[in-house]
Amino acid sequence: MHYLYVNVVKARDLPVMDITGSLDPYVEVKLGNYKGVTKHLEKNQHPVWKQIFAFSKERLQSNLLEVTVKDKDIAKDDFVGRVLFDLTEVPLRVPPDSPLAPQWYRLEDKKGYKVNNGEIMLAVWMGTQADESFPEAWHSDAHNVSHSNLANTRSKVYFSPKLYYLRLQVIEAQDLVPHDKGRAPEAVVRVQLGNQMRSTRTGPRGINPIWNDELMFVAAEPFEDFIIVTVEDKVGPNSMEILGREIISVRSVPPRNETSKLPDSRWHNLHRPSLVGEEETEKKKEKFSSKIHLRMCLEAGYHVLDESTPFSSDLQPSSKHLRKKNIGILELGILSARNLHPMKAKEGRTTDAYCVAKYGNKWVRTRTLLDTLSPRWNEQYTWEVYDPCTVITVGVFDNWHINGGGDARDQRIGKVRIRLSTLETDRVYTHYYPLLVLQPNGLKKNGELHLAVRFTCTAWVNMVAQYGRPLLPKMHYVQPIPVRHIDWLRHQAMQIVAARLSRAEPPLRREAVEYMLDVDYHMWSLRRSKANFFRIMSLLSGVTAVCKWLDDICTWRNPVTTCLVHVLFLILVCYPELILPTIFLYLFVIGIWNYRFRPRHPPHMDARLSQAETAHPDELDEEFDTFPTTKPSDIVRMRYDRLRSVAGRVQTVVGDLATQGERAQAILSWRDSRATAIFIIFSLIWAVFIYVTPFQVVAILVGLYMLRHPRFRSKMPSVPVNFFKRLPSKSDMMLY
């Protein structure tokens, strides 16, 4: 896309316009109906602005560019002078050419005559988005945006903070001094890091308690936070007294790479709360202090999960030294959108759309295109790829901070996810993706997003080898993080990333970050539960289809197919070395056959698969409810009863599955001694029979029996099925 750039640098020797002998100059850059204005400088005849304006070539409505210097007044601004440019004479600049040098132009009056004094330094050229002035330029569609809020409309690149897991082992304490000398303290250790707080279990009563508890936190570079370790005495059900406290800088915590030995534990002095903030000299005056035994380390060998696991875009360890070389480049072109839903219809406007893309630790934000339902961004970004089995996420938002906005939240328009492993290498995919958003009142289709995606592989051998490597770094398997910590740590990592990016300028706001990271993915949703149930049913339908095919063969539904299966069965029995080659050849043929039906475009979010089109409004209202709920008690009671009915059906299915497994265990457990005796005697007879009879004969007899004609079949269940169903399970031991 081409743009007309106007660089307003400065002016000199401007004439005095006010009676007081002062001048408050500013510059107005006008092209047709579009107008950009610089800030005004009070009492300055030699102002310096250094502001760049960009006008989209597609929206040019005039061949004449007018640059006017005016004097800011309370009533009406005075005309100082102007410079006119014919667009046909404007030069074209193509990077990597050097920037165009600004020139001095003599100001003219309204009749076109040169004024006696007053010059302005300008540079005017035609360029593209590759121009280095583009990100900082004031765009023509943002002419109503104030100077202070202009940053909210510009494109920027952000990087997530580098995250580490902080492992802290609370071992023991010595010489605790309770407030009540007559009772043994019931001590608990509370550890705080920033907004994260964890506690140990209650230790044994006494002044020398032992915990041996392990706590985990998320720490972010730069390590500015402090670890606050507080030992408290539980003197009542809801009453705690502080016995001592120690503050430790995260910078002093040693790092640990992979499976190296944990650092040595250390004893720390516990200070009275009144001395925590005092100088070291004051602390040294204490003749006696309680002590606490801690082991701490920053785990650099793990990958800190800040995204929902199914949509991860980065699986690298925290330590740079442990990371592998990249295997390719991902290029994303955010081209345009169409048929967007008007998000500001009540204000007489349409939509101020911008996009956010996230892959790895790099976030990008496009510029905001104001008041349009068909924005065209045409911005391109690149990422290094370390693992093909990762996902890039692109979200579209409506900007509510064009002119302030206060506590307003940017509204979600939609989101697109693309898994890199579904992309062919070196192929450009250009496709319109539907923008779907779930709201309490139902599914909303907010338009379509036009993307161009290309994945270029630079290391084929490494990429193929990547499919045989574990997804996460080595430490996740050698020393796995306890399950009780995982969800809490992921939530804390998300909160740290959202807080850090919201402090940038312009801020990448918390609501956008949380939407991109799916911060509420773990919350209960009846809709998602139904969707997962139908996913399982769809998966099992393939097994059901195979079983039905075998049943049709055994019942001679198609005699020709059954005869062919007989021939194949006899060949494989006579030549057992052909069994595995036949299986793999069959898989190869199926794969080649399905190649014709491969997806032509990267898959996008499926509303039908997500059960979004058929979800009941109350189910969606429950899904978007806060935690804990804020709904009236009668609605909560109704939802609770509905949950109980759904959970009752799930409970029945789970119980049936457990019953089948327990029956299989009961075969040899002698719970039903007669059934076990029958089975082991049968097993002995079968072992002797197979030993004295050639294997091919046994296989042929069993196979022909299974494939016998329907006239030799009975409609009653077979003996093995009856025997299995009579085996005991533990359901009769359940307390109902």
C-alpha positions in Angstrom: 0.0 0.0 0.0 1.3 3.4 -0.9 1.2 6.5 1.3 1.9 10.2 0.9 4.2 11.2 3.7 4.6 14.8 4.9 7.4 15.5 7.4 6.8 18.8 9.2 10.2 19.6 10.8 10.3 23.2 11.9 9.9 26.9 11.0 11.8 30.1 11.4 11.4 33.9 11.3 7.6 33.6 11.6 5.8 37.0 11.7 4.1 38.2 14.9 0.4 38.0 14.7 -1.0 39.0 18.1 -1.2 42.5 19.5 0.9 41.4 22.4 3.7 40.6 20.1 3.6 36.8 20.5 2.9 33.9 18.2 1.5 30.4 19.1 2.2 28.5 15.9 0.9 25.2 14.7 0.8 23.5 11.2 -2.3 22.1 9.5 -1.7 19.6 6.7 -4.7 19.2 4.5 -5.5 16.9 1.6 -9.1 16.9 0.4 -11.3 16.1 3.4 -8.4 14.7 5.5 -6.5 17.0 7.8 -3.7 16.6 10.2 -2.7 19.1 12.9 0.6 19.4 14.8 0.7 20.5 18.4 0.9 24.3 19.0 3.9 25.9 20.6 3.3 29.0 22.7 5.2 32.2 22.1 7.7 30.8 19.6 8.7 32.3 16.3 11.2 29.4 15.6 9.1 26.3 16.4 10.3 22.8 16.1 7.6 20.1 15.5 9.2 17.0 13.9 5.9 15.4 13.1 5.1 13.0 10.2 1.7 12.7 8.5 0.7 9.8 6.3 -2.2 9.8 3.8 -3.3 6.5 2.2 -3.1 6.7 -1.6 -6.4 4.9 -1.9 -8.1 7.7 -0.1 -6.6 10.7 -1.8 -9.4 13.0 -2.9 -7.3 15.9 -4.2 -4.2 16.5 -6.3 -3.2 19.5 -4.2 -1.5 19.2 -0.8 -1.9 22.3 1.4 0.5 22.9 4.4 -0.7 25.9 6.4 0.9 27.6 9.4 -1.6 29.2 11.8 -1.5 31.1 15.0 -3.6 29.6 17.9 -6.1 32.1 19.3 -9.0 31.9 21.7 -11.6 33.0 19.2 -10.3 32.3 15.7 -6.9 31.1 14.6 -5.0 33.5 12.4 -3.6 32.6 9.0 0.2 33.0 8.9 1.2 31.4 5.6 1.0 28.3 3.5 2.9 26.1 1.0 1.1 24.2 -1.8 2.3 20.9 -3.4 1.1 19.3 -6.7 1.0 15.5 -6.0 2.1 14.8 -9.5 5.4 16.3 -8.7 6.0 14.4 -5.4 9.0 12.1 -5.7 8.7 8.3 -4.9 11.0 6.9 -2.3 11.7 3.2 -2.2 13.7 1.7 0.7 16.6 1.0 1.1 17.0 4.6 -0.3 18.1 7.1 2.3 15.4 9.3 3.9 14.4 12.3 1.8 16.2 15.5 3.0 13.7 18.2 4.2 13.9 21.6 2.5 13.1 25.2 3.4 10.0 26.6 1.7 9.0 30.3 1.8 5.5 30.8 3.1 2.9 32.3 0.7 -0.3 34.2 1.5 -3.8 33.2 0.4 -3.2 34.9 -3.0 0.0 33.0 -3.7 2.5 35.8 -3.1 5.5 35.2 -1.0 5.3 36.8 2.5 8.1 39.0 3.7 9.4 36.6 6.3 8.6 33.1 7.5 9.9 29.8 6.2 9.0 26.2 7.0 11.1 23.1 6.6 9.3 20.2 5.0 9.8 16.9 3.3 7.1 15.4 1.0 7.4 12.0 -0.7 5.4 9.0 -1.8 6.3 5.8 0.0 5.0 2.4 1.2 4.6 0.7 4.5 8.2 -0.4 4.4 9.2 3.2 5.1 10.8 3.7 8.5 8.5 6.7 9.1 5.3 4.6 8.8 5.1 3.3 12.4 5.4 6.8 13.9 3.3 8.7 11.3 0.0 10.3 12.0 -2.4 8.6 9.6 -5.1 10.4 7.8 -7.9 8.3 9.3 -6.8 9.3 12.8 -7.0 13.0 12.3 -9.6 13.3 15.1 -7.3 11.6 17.6 -5.6 13.7 20.2 -1.8 13.8 20.5 -1.9 12.0 23.9 -4.0 9.1 22.5 -2.3 8.8 19.1 0.0 6.0 20.4 -3.1 3.8 20.9 -3.6 3.7 17.2 -0.1 2.7 16.1 1.4 -0.7 15.3 3.9 -2.1 17.8 5.9 -5.2 18.6 6.0 -6.5 22.2 7.9 -9.3 23.9 6.7 -11.3 26.8 9.0 -11.3 29.9 11.2 -14.3 30.3 9.6 -16.5 33.0 11.2 -19.0 35.4 9.8 -21.4 37.9 11.1 -20.6 41.4 11.3 -23.8 43.6 11.3 -23.2 47.3 11.6 -26.0 49.8 10.6 -25.1 53.4 12.5 -27.7 55.5 12.4 -26.7 59.1 12.6 -24.0 61.7 14.4 -23.6 65.0 13.9 -21.7 68.2 10.5 -20.2 67.4 9.4 -17.8 70.2 5.5 -17.8 70.6 3.8 -14.8 72.1 2.2 -17.1 74.7 5.1 -18.8 76.4 2.8 -21.4 77.9 1.8 -23.1 74.7 3.7 -24.8 71.9 3.3 -23.0 68.6 1.4 -24.5 65.7 3.5 -23.0 62.9 2.7 -22.4 59.3 5.0 -20.8 56.7 3.5 -18.4 54.3 5.6 -17.3 51.3 4.8 -14.4 49.0 6.3 -13.4 45.7 4.7 -10.4 44.1 1.0 -11.2 44.0 1.6 -14.9 44.5 1.1 -16.4 47.9 1.5 -20.1 49.0 1.5 -21.7 52.4 2.9 -24.9 53.8 0.8 -27.4 55.8 0.6 -26.9 59.5 3.8 -28.3 61.1 3.9 -30.4 64.3 3.5 -28.5 67.5 6.7 -27.2 69.0 9.4 -24.6 68.7 11.4 -26.7 66.2 8.8 -27.8 63.6 9.7 -29.7 60.4 7.7 -29.3 57.2 9.7 -30.5 54.2 7.1 -28.9 51.9 7.9 -27.8 48.4 6.3 -24.6 47.0 6.6 -23.3 43.4 6.2 -19.8 42.0 6.6 -18.0 38.7 9.4 -15.3 38.6 9.9 -12.9 35.7 13.0 -11.0 34.5 14.1 -8.5 35.5 14.1 -9.9 39.0 12.8 -6.9 40.9 10.5 -8.7 43.4 11.3 -10.0 46.8 10.4 -13.3 48.5 8.7 -12.7 51.8 8.9 -15.7 54.1 6.6 -15.4 57.2 6.3 -17.9 60.0 2.9 -17.7 61.7 1.4 -19.3 64.7 -2.1 -20.6 64.3 -3.6 -19.5 67.7 -7.3 -19.9 66.6 -9.5 -21.1 63.7 -9.2 -17.7 62.0 -6.4 -16.1 64.0 -2.7 -16.1 63.1 0.2 -14.4 65.0 3.5 -13.6 63.2 6.5 -15.3 64.8 9.1 -14.0 62.4 9.7 -12.8 58.8 12.6 -12.7 56.3 12.8 -10.9 53.0 15.0 -12.4 50.2 15.8 -10.8 46.9 15.0 -13.0 43.8 18.3 -11.9 42.4 20.2 -13.8 45.1 18.5 -17.1 44.3 20.9 -19.4 42.3 19.7 -20.8 38.9 19.7 -24.5 38.1 20.1 -25.9 34.6 18.4 -29.2 33.9 19.1 -32.1 36.2 22.1 -30.7 38.0 22.2 -31.0 41.8 19.9 -28.8 43.7 21.8 -25.9 45.5 22.6 -26.3 49.1 20.0 -25.3 51.6 20.7 -22.3 53.9 19.6 -21.1 57.3 18.0 -17.7 57.4 17.4 -15.5 60.4 13.7 -14.7 61.2 13.3 -11.1 62.3 10.5 -9.5 64.2 8.0 -7.8 62.0 9.0 -4.4 63.4 12.6 -4.9 62.2 11.9 -6.2 58.7 12.2 -2.8 57.1 15.1 -1.6 59.2 18.8 -1.3 58.2 21.1 -4.3 58.5 22.9 -2.6 61.4 19.7 -2.6 63.4 19.2 -6.3 62.7 22.6 -7.1 63.9 21.8 -5.6 67.3 19.5 -8.5 67.9 21.3 -11.0 70.2 18.9 -13.8 69.4 16.7 -14.7 66.4 14.7 -17.7 65.3 15.9 -19.5 62.1 14.3 -21.1 59.2 15.9 -23.7 56.9 15.2 -23.1 53.1 16.4 -24.4 49.8 15.7 -22.2 46.8 16.5 -22.2 43.1 15.4 -20.7 39.8 14.6 -23.6 37.4 16.0 -22.7 34.0 15.4 -26.1 32.5 11.6 -26.0 32.4 9.3 -24.2 30.0 7.0 -21.9 31.9 3.5 -22.7 30.6 1.7 -19.3 30.1 -0.7 -20.6 27.4 -3.3 -23.3 27.4 -1.5 -26.6 26.5 -3.5 -27.4 23.3 -2.7 -24.0 21.8 1.0 -23.6 22.8 3.1 -21.5 20.6 6.4 -21.9 22.5 7.9 -25.0 24.1 11.5 -23.8 24.7 13.1 -23.9 28.1 13.8 -20.7 30.0 17.6 -21.0 29.7 18.9 -19.7 26.4 21.8 -22.2 26.6 19.4 -25.2 26.5 17.4 -24.0 23.4 17.8 -25.7 20.1 18.4 -24.0 16.8 15.4 -22.7 14.8 14.0 -25.0 12.0 12.2 -22.4 10.0 10.6 -19.0 9.5 6.9 -18.1 9.9 5.7 -15.2 7.9 2.2 -13.7 8.6 0.5 -11.1 6.5 -2.5 -9.5 8.2 -4.2 -8.2 5.0 -7.7 -7.0 5.7 -11.1 -7.8 7.1 -14.6 -7.6 5.7 -18.2 -7.5 6.9 -17.2 -6.5 10.4 -20.0 -6.0 12.9 -20.5 -2.3 13.9 -19.3 -2.4 17.5 -20.0 1.4 18.1 -23.4 1.7 16.4 -24.8 3.4 19.5 -22.2 6.2 19.2 -22.9 6.8 15.5 -19.7 5.1 14.5 -18.8 1.7 13.1 -15.7 -0.2 14.2 -12.1 0.8 15.1 -10.4 -2.5 14.5 -6.9 -3.7 15.2 -5.3 -7.1 15.2 -3.0 -8.8 17.7 -0.9 -11.8 16.8 1.0 -14.0 19.2 3.6 -16.7 18.6 6.4 -17.6 21.0 7.3 -14.7 23.2 6.7 -12.1 20.4 3.4 -10.2 20.2 2.5 -7.9 17.4 -0.2 -5.3 17.2 -1.3 -3.7 14.0 -2.4 -0.1 13.7 -6.0 0.8 14.4 -8.1 1.7 11.4 -10.8 4.0 12.4 -14.5 4.0 11.6 -14.6 1.3 8.9 -16.1 -2.2 8.5 -13.6 -3.2 5.8 -10.2 -2.3 7.2 -7.0 -3.0 5.2 -3.9 -3.3 7.2 -1.5 -5.1 4.8 1.1 -5.5 7.6 3.7 -8.3 7.5 5.5 -9.9 10.5 8.0 -12.8 10.9 8.8 -15.3 13.7 11.5 -17.9 14.1 10.0 -21.4 14.4 11.6 -24.0 16.8 8.8 -26.6 16.7 6.3 -27.3 13.9 3.7 -28.6 16.3 2.8 -25.1 17.6 0.0 -22.7 17.1 -0.1 -19.0 16.1 -3.1 -17.0 17.3 -4.5 -13.9 15.7 -7.2 -11.9 17.4 -9.2 -8.9 16.2 -10.4 -6.2 18.6 -12.3 -3.0 18.6 -10.3 -0.1 20.1 -12.2 1.8 22.8 -9.2 4.0 23.7 -9.0 6.3 20.7 -9.8 9.3 22.8 -9.2 8.3 26.3 -11.7 5.6 27.1 -11.0 5.5 30.8 -11.9 2.1 32.2 -13.5 0.9 29.0 -12.4 -2.5 27.6 -11.4 -3.2 24.1 -14.2 -5.5 22.6 -13.5 -8.9 21.1 -14.3 -9.3 17.4 -12.9 -12.8 16.9 -9.9 -15.0 16.9 -8.1 -17.3 14.5 -5.7 -20.2 15.4 -3.4 -21.9 12.9 -1.3 -25.0 13.7 2.0 -24.8 11.8 2.1 -28.6 11.3 -1.0 -28.3 9.1 0.9 -26.0 6.7 2.9 -27.2 3.7 6.4 -25.7 3.6 7.1 -22.8 1.2 3.5 -22.4 0.3 1.6 -19.1 0.8 -1.9 -19.6 2.2 -4.3 -16.7 1.6 -7.7 -17.3 3.0 -10.6 -15.6 4.7 -11.2 -16.9 8.2 -14.5 -16.4 10.0 -14.4 -14.3 13.1 -16.6 -16.0 15.7 -17.2 -14.9 19.3 -19.3 -16.5 21.9 -21.4 -14.1 24.0 -24.0 -14.7 26.7 -26.8 -14.1 24.1 -25.3 -16.6 21.6 -22.8 -17.1 18.8 -21.9 -13.9 16.9 -20.4 -14.0 13.4 -18.4 -10.7 13.3 -17.0 -10.9 9.8 -14.0 -12.5 8.2 -10.2 -11.9 8.5 -8.0 -12.2 5.5 -4.5 -13.6 6.3 -1.5 -14.7 4.3 0.6 -17.3 6.0 3.8 -19.0 4.9 6.0 -21.5 6.8 9.5 -21.8 5.4 11.7 -24.7 6.5 15.4 -24.0 6.9 16.4 -27.3 8.4 14.5 -30.3 7.0 16.4 -33.0 9.0 15.9 -31.2 12.3 12.2 -30.6 11.5 11.6 -34.3 10.8 13.6 -35.3 13.8 11.4 -33.0 15.9 8.4 -35.3 15.5 10.3 -38.0 17.5 11.3 -35.7 20.4 9.2 -34.9 23.5 7.1 -31.8 23.3 8.4 -30.2 26.5 12.0 -29.9 27.7 13.8 -32.7 29.4 13.1 -31.5 33.0 9.3 -31.9 32.6 9.8 -35.7 32.3 12.8 -36.2 34.6 11.4 -34.2 37.5 7.8 -33.5 36.6 6.0 -30.6 38.3 3.5 -31.9 40.8 0.0 -31.9 39.4 -1.4 -29.8 42.2 0.9 -26.9 41.1 0.4 -26.9 37.3 -2.9 -25.1 36.9 -2.1 -22.5 39.6 1.3 -21.8 38.0 -0.1 -21.4 34.5 -2.7 -18.9 35.9 0.0 -16.9 37.6 2.2 -16.9 34.5 -0.7 -15.5 32.5 -1.3 -12.8 35.0 2.4 -11.8 35.0 2.4 -11.6 31.2 -0.8 -9.6 31.1 0.4 -7.1 33.8 3.8 -6.6 32.0 2.3 -6.0 28.6 -0.3 -3.6 29.9 2.6 -1.4 31.2 4.0 -0.9 27.7 3.3 2.2 25.6 0.9 1.9 23.9 -0.4 -0.8 26.3 -1.4 -4.2 25.1 -4.4 -4.3 27.4 -5.2 -7.0 29.8 -8.5 -8.0 28.1 -6.7 -8.6 24.8 -3.9 -10.6 26.4 -6.3 -12.8 28.4 -8.4 -13.5 25.3 -5.3 -14.5 23.3 -4.0 -16.7 26.1 -7.5 -18.3 26.8 -7.1 -17.5 30.5 -10.6 -19.0 31.3 -10.0 -22.2 29.4 -10.1 -24.4 32.5 -13.4 -23.1 33.7 -16.5 -25.4 33.7 -18.7 -25.1 30.6 -21.6 -27.3 29.8 -21.2 -26.4 26.2 -17.5 -27.5 26.1 -18.4 -30.7 28.0 -21.0 -31.6 25.4 -18.5 -30.8 22.6 -15.9 -33.1 24.1 -18.5 -35.8 24.6 -19.4 -35.7 20.9 -15.7 -35.6 20.0 -15.3 -38.9 21.9 -18.3 -40.3 20.2 -17.0 -39.3 16.8 -13.7 -41.0 17.6 -15.4 -44.2 18.7 -17.5 -44.2 15.6 -14.5 -45.3 13.6 -14.0 -48.3 16.0 -17.8 -49.0 15.7 -17.5 -48.9 11.9 -14.7 -51.5 12.0 -16.7 -53.7 14.3 -19.7 -53.4 12.1 -17.6 -54.3 9.1 -16.3 -57.4 10.8 -19.8 -58.3 11.9 -21.1 -58.0 8.3 -18.3 -60.3 7.2 -19.0 -62.9 9.9 -22.7 -62.8 9.1 -22.1 -63.1 5.4 -23.9 -59.9 4.6 -21.8 -59.6 1.4 -20.8 -63.2 0.4 -18.2 -62.0 -2.1 -16.3 -59.9 0.4 -16.6 -62.7 3.0 -15.0 -65.2 0.6 -12.2 -62.8 -0.2 -11.6 -62.3 3.5 -11.5 -66.2 3.9 -8.8 -66.3 1.2 -6.8 -63.5 2.8 -7.1 -65.2 6.2 -5.9 -68.6 5.0 -2.9 -67.0 3.2 -1.9 -65.0 6.3 -2.2 -68.2 8.5 -0.1 -70.3 6.1 2.5 -67.5 5.7 2.5 -65.7 9.0 5.6 -63.6 8.0 3.2 -61.7 5.7 1.0 -60.4 8.5 3.0 -57.3 9.5 3.9 -56.3 5.9 0.2 -56.6 5.0 -0.8 -54.4 7.8 1.7 -51.7 7.0 1.0 -51.9 3.3 -2.7 -51.5 4.1 -2.0 -48.4 6.2 0.2 -47.0 3.3 -2.7 -47.5 0.8 -5.2 -45.8 3.1 -2.9 -42.8 3.5 -2.4 -42.5 -0.2 -6.1 -42.8 -0.8 -6.9 -40.1 1.8 -4.3 -37.7 0.2 -7.0 -36.6 -2.3 -9.2 -35.4 0.6 -6.5 -33.4 2.5 -7.5 -29.9 3.7 -6.7 -27.2 1.1 -6.6 -24.4 3.8 -5.5 -24.4 7.4 -8.5 -25.4 9.6 -10.3 -22.7 11.5 -12.6 -22.6 14.5 -15.6 -24.8 13.9 -18.8 -23.5 15.5 -20.6 -26.9 15.0 -17.8 -28.9 16.6 -17.8 -26.4 19.5 -21.5 -26.9 20.0 -21.8 -23.1 19.8 -24.7 -22.9 17.4 -26.9 -25.2 19.5 -26.0 -24.0 22.9 -28.9 -22.9 25.2 -28.8 -19.2 26.2 -28.7 -20.1 29.9 -25.8 -22.4 29.3 -23.8 -19.5 27.7 -24.9 -17.2 30.5 -23.5 -19.7 33.0 -20.3 -20.0 31.0 -19.7 -16.2 31.1 -20.6 -15.9 34.7 -17.9 -14.7 37.1 -16.2 -17.0 39.6 -17.5 -17.1 42.3 -21.0 -16.6 40.8 -22.9 -13.3 41.1 -26.3 -14.8 40.1 -29.4 -15.0 42.3 -29.8 -18.1 44.4 -32.8 -19.5 42.4 -30.7 -19.4 39.2 -27.7 -21.0 41.0 -30.0 -23.7 42.4 -31.5 -24.5 38.9 -28.0 -24.7 37.4 -26.8 -26.9 40.3 -29.7 -29.3 39.7 -28.9 -29.4 35.9 -25.3 -30.1 36.7 -26.3 -32.9 39.0 -28.4 -34.5 36.3 -25.6 -34.3 33.7 -23.0 -35.5 36.2 -25.3 -38.4 37.1 -25.2 -39.7 33.5 -21.5 -39.2 33.4 -21.2 -41.1 36.7 -23.2 -44.0 35.3 -20.9 -44.3 32.2 -17.7 -44.1 34.3 -19.1 -46.7 36.6 -19.9 -49.1 33.7 -16.3 -48.7 32.3 -14.9 -49.4 35.8 -17.2 -52.5 36.0 -15.8 -53.9 32.8 -12.2 -53.4 34.0 -12.8 -54.9 37.4 -14.4 -58.0 35.7 -11.2 -58.4 33.7 -9.2 -58.2 37.0 -11.5 -60.6 38.7 -10.6 -63.5 36.3 -7.5 -64.4 38.2 -8.1 -62.7 41.6 -10.2 -65.6 43.1 -12.9 -63.2 44.1 -15.3 -65.7 42.5 -13.4 -68.9 43.2 -15.6 -71.1 40.9 -15.2 -68.7 38.0 -11.4 -68.5 38.5 -11.1 -72.2 38.8 -13.1 -72.7 35.6 -10.9 -70.2 33.8 -7.5 -71.6 34.9 -8.6 -75.2 34.1 -9.7 -74.1 30.7 -6.4 -72.2 30.3 -4.5 -75.4 31.1 -6.5 -77.5 28.7 -6.1 -74.8 26.0 -2.3 -74.6 26.6 -1.9 -78.4 26.2 -4.1 -78.4 23.1 -2.1 -75.5 21.4 1.2 -77.2 22.4 0.3 -80.5 20.7 -1.5 -79.0 17.7 0.3 -76.9 15.1 -0.5 -73.2 15.4 -1.8 -72.9 11.8 -4.4 -75.6 12.5 -5.6 -73.8 15.7 -5.7 -70.4 13.9 -7.7 -71.9 11.0 -10.2 -73.6 13.3 -10.7 -70.4 15.3 -11.0 -68.2 12.2 -13.4 -70.5 10.4 -15.5 -70.8 13.5 -15.7 -66.9 13.8 -16.5 -66.7 10.1 -19.1 -69.5 10.0 -22.3 -69.1 8.1 -25.4 -67.6 9.8 -27.3 -70.9 9.5 -24.7 -72.3 12.0 -25.1 -69.4 14.4 -27.4 -68.9 17.4 -29.0 -65.6 18.3 -28.1 -66.2 22.0 -24.9 -64.6 23.4 -21.8 -66.7 23.1 -20.3 -68.7 26.1 -17.2 -66.4 26.5 -19.5 -63.3 26.7 -21.8 -65.0 29.2 -18.8 -66.0 31.3 -17.3 -62.5 31.3 -20.6 -60.8 32.3 -21.0 -63.2 35.2 -17.6 -62.2 36.7 -18.0 -60.0 39.8 -17.0 -56.3 40.0 -16.7 -54.0 43.0 -20.0 -52.3 42.3 -21.6 -54.4 45.1 -19.0 -53.0 47.5 -20.0 -49.4 46.8 -21.9 -47.6 49.5 -25.1 -46.1 48.0 
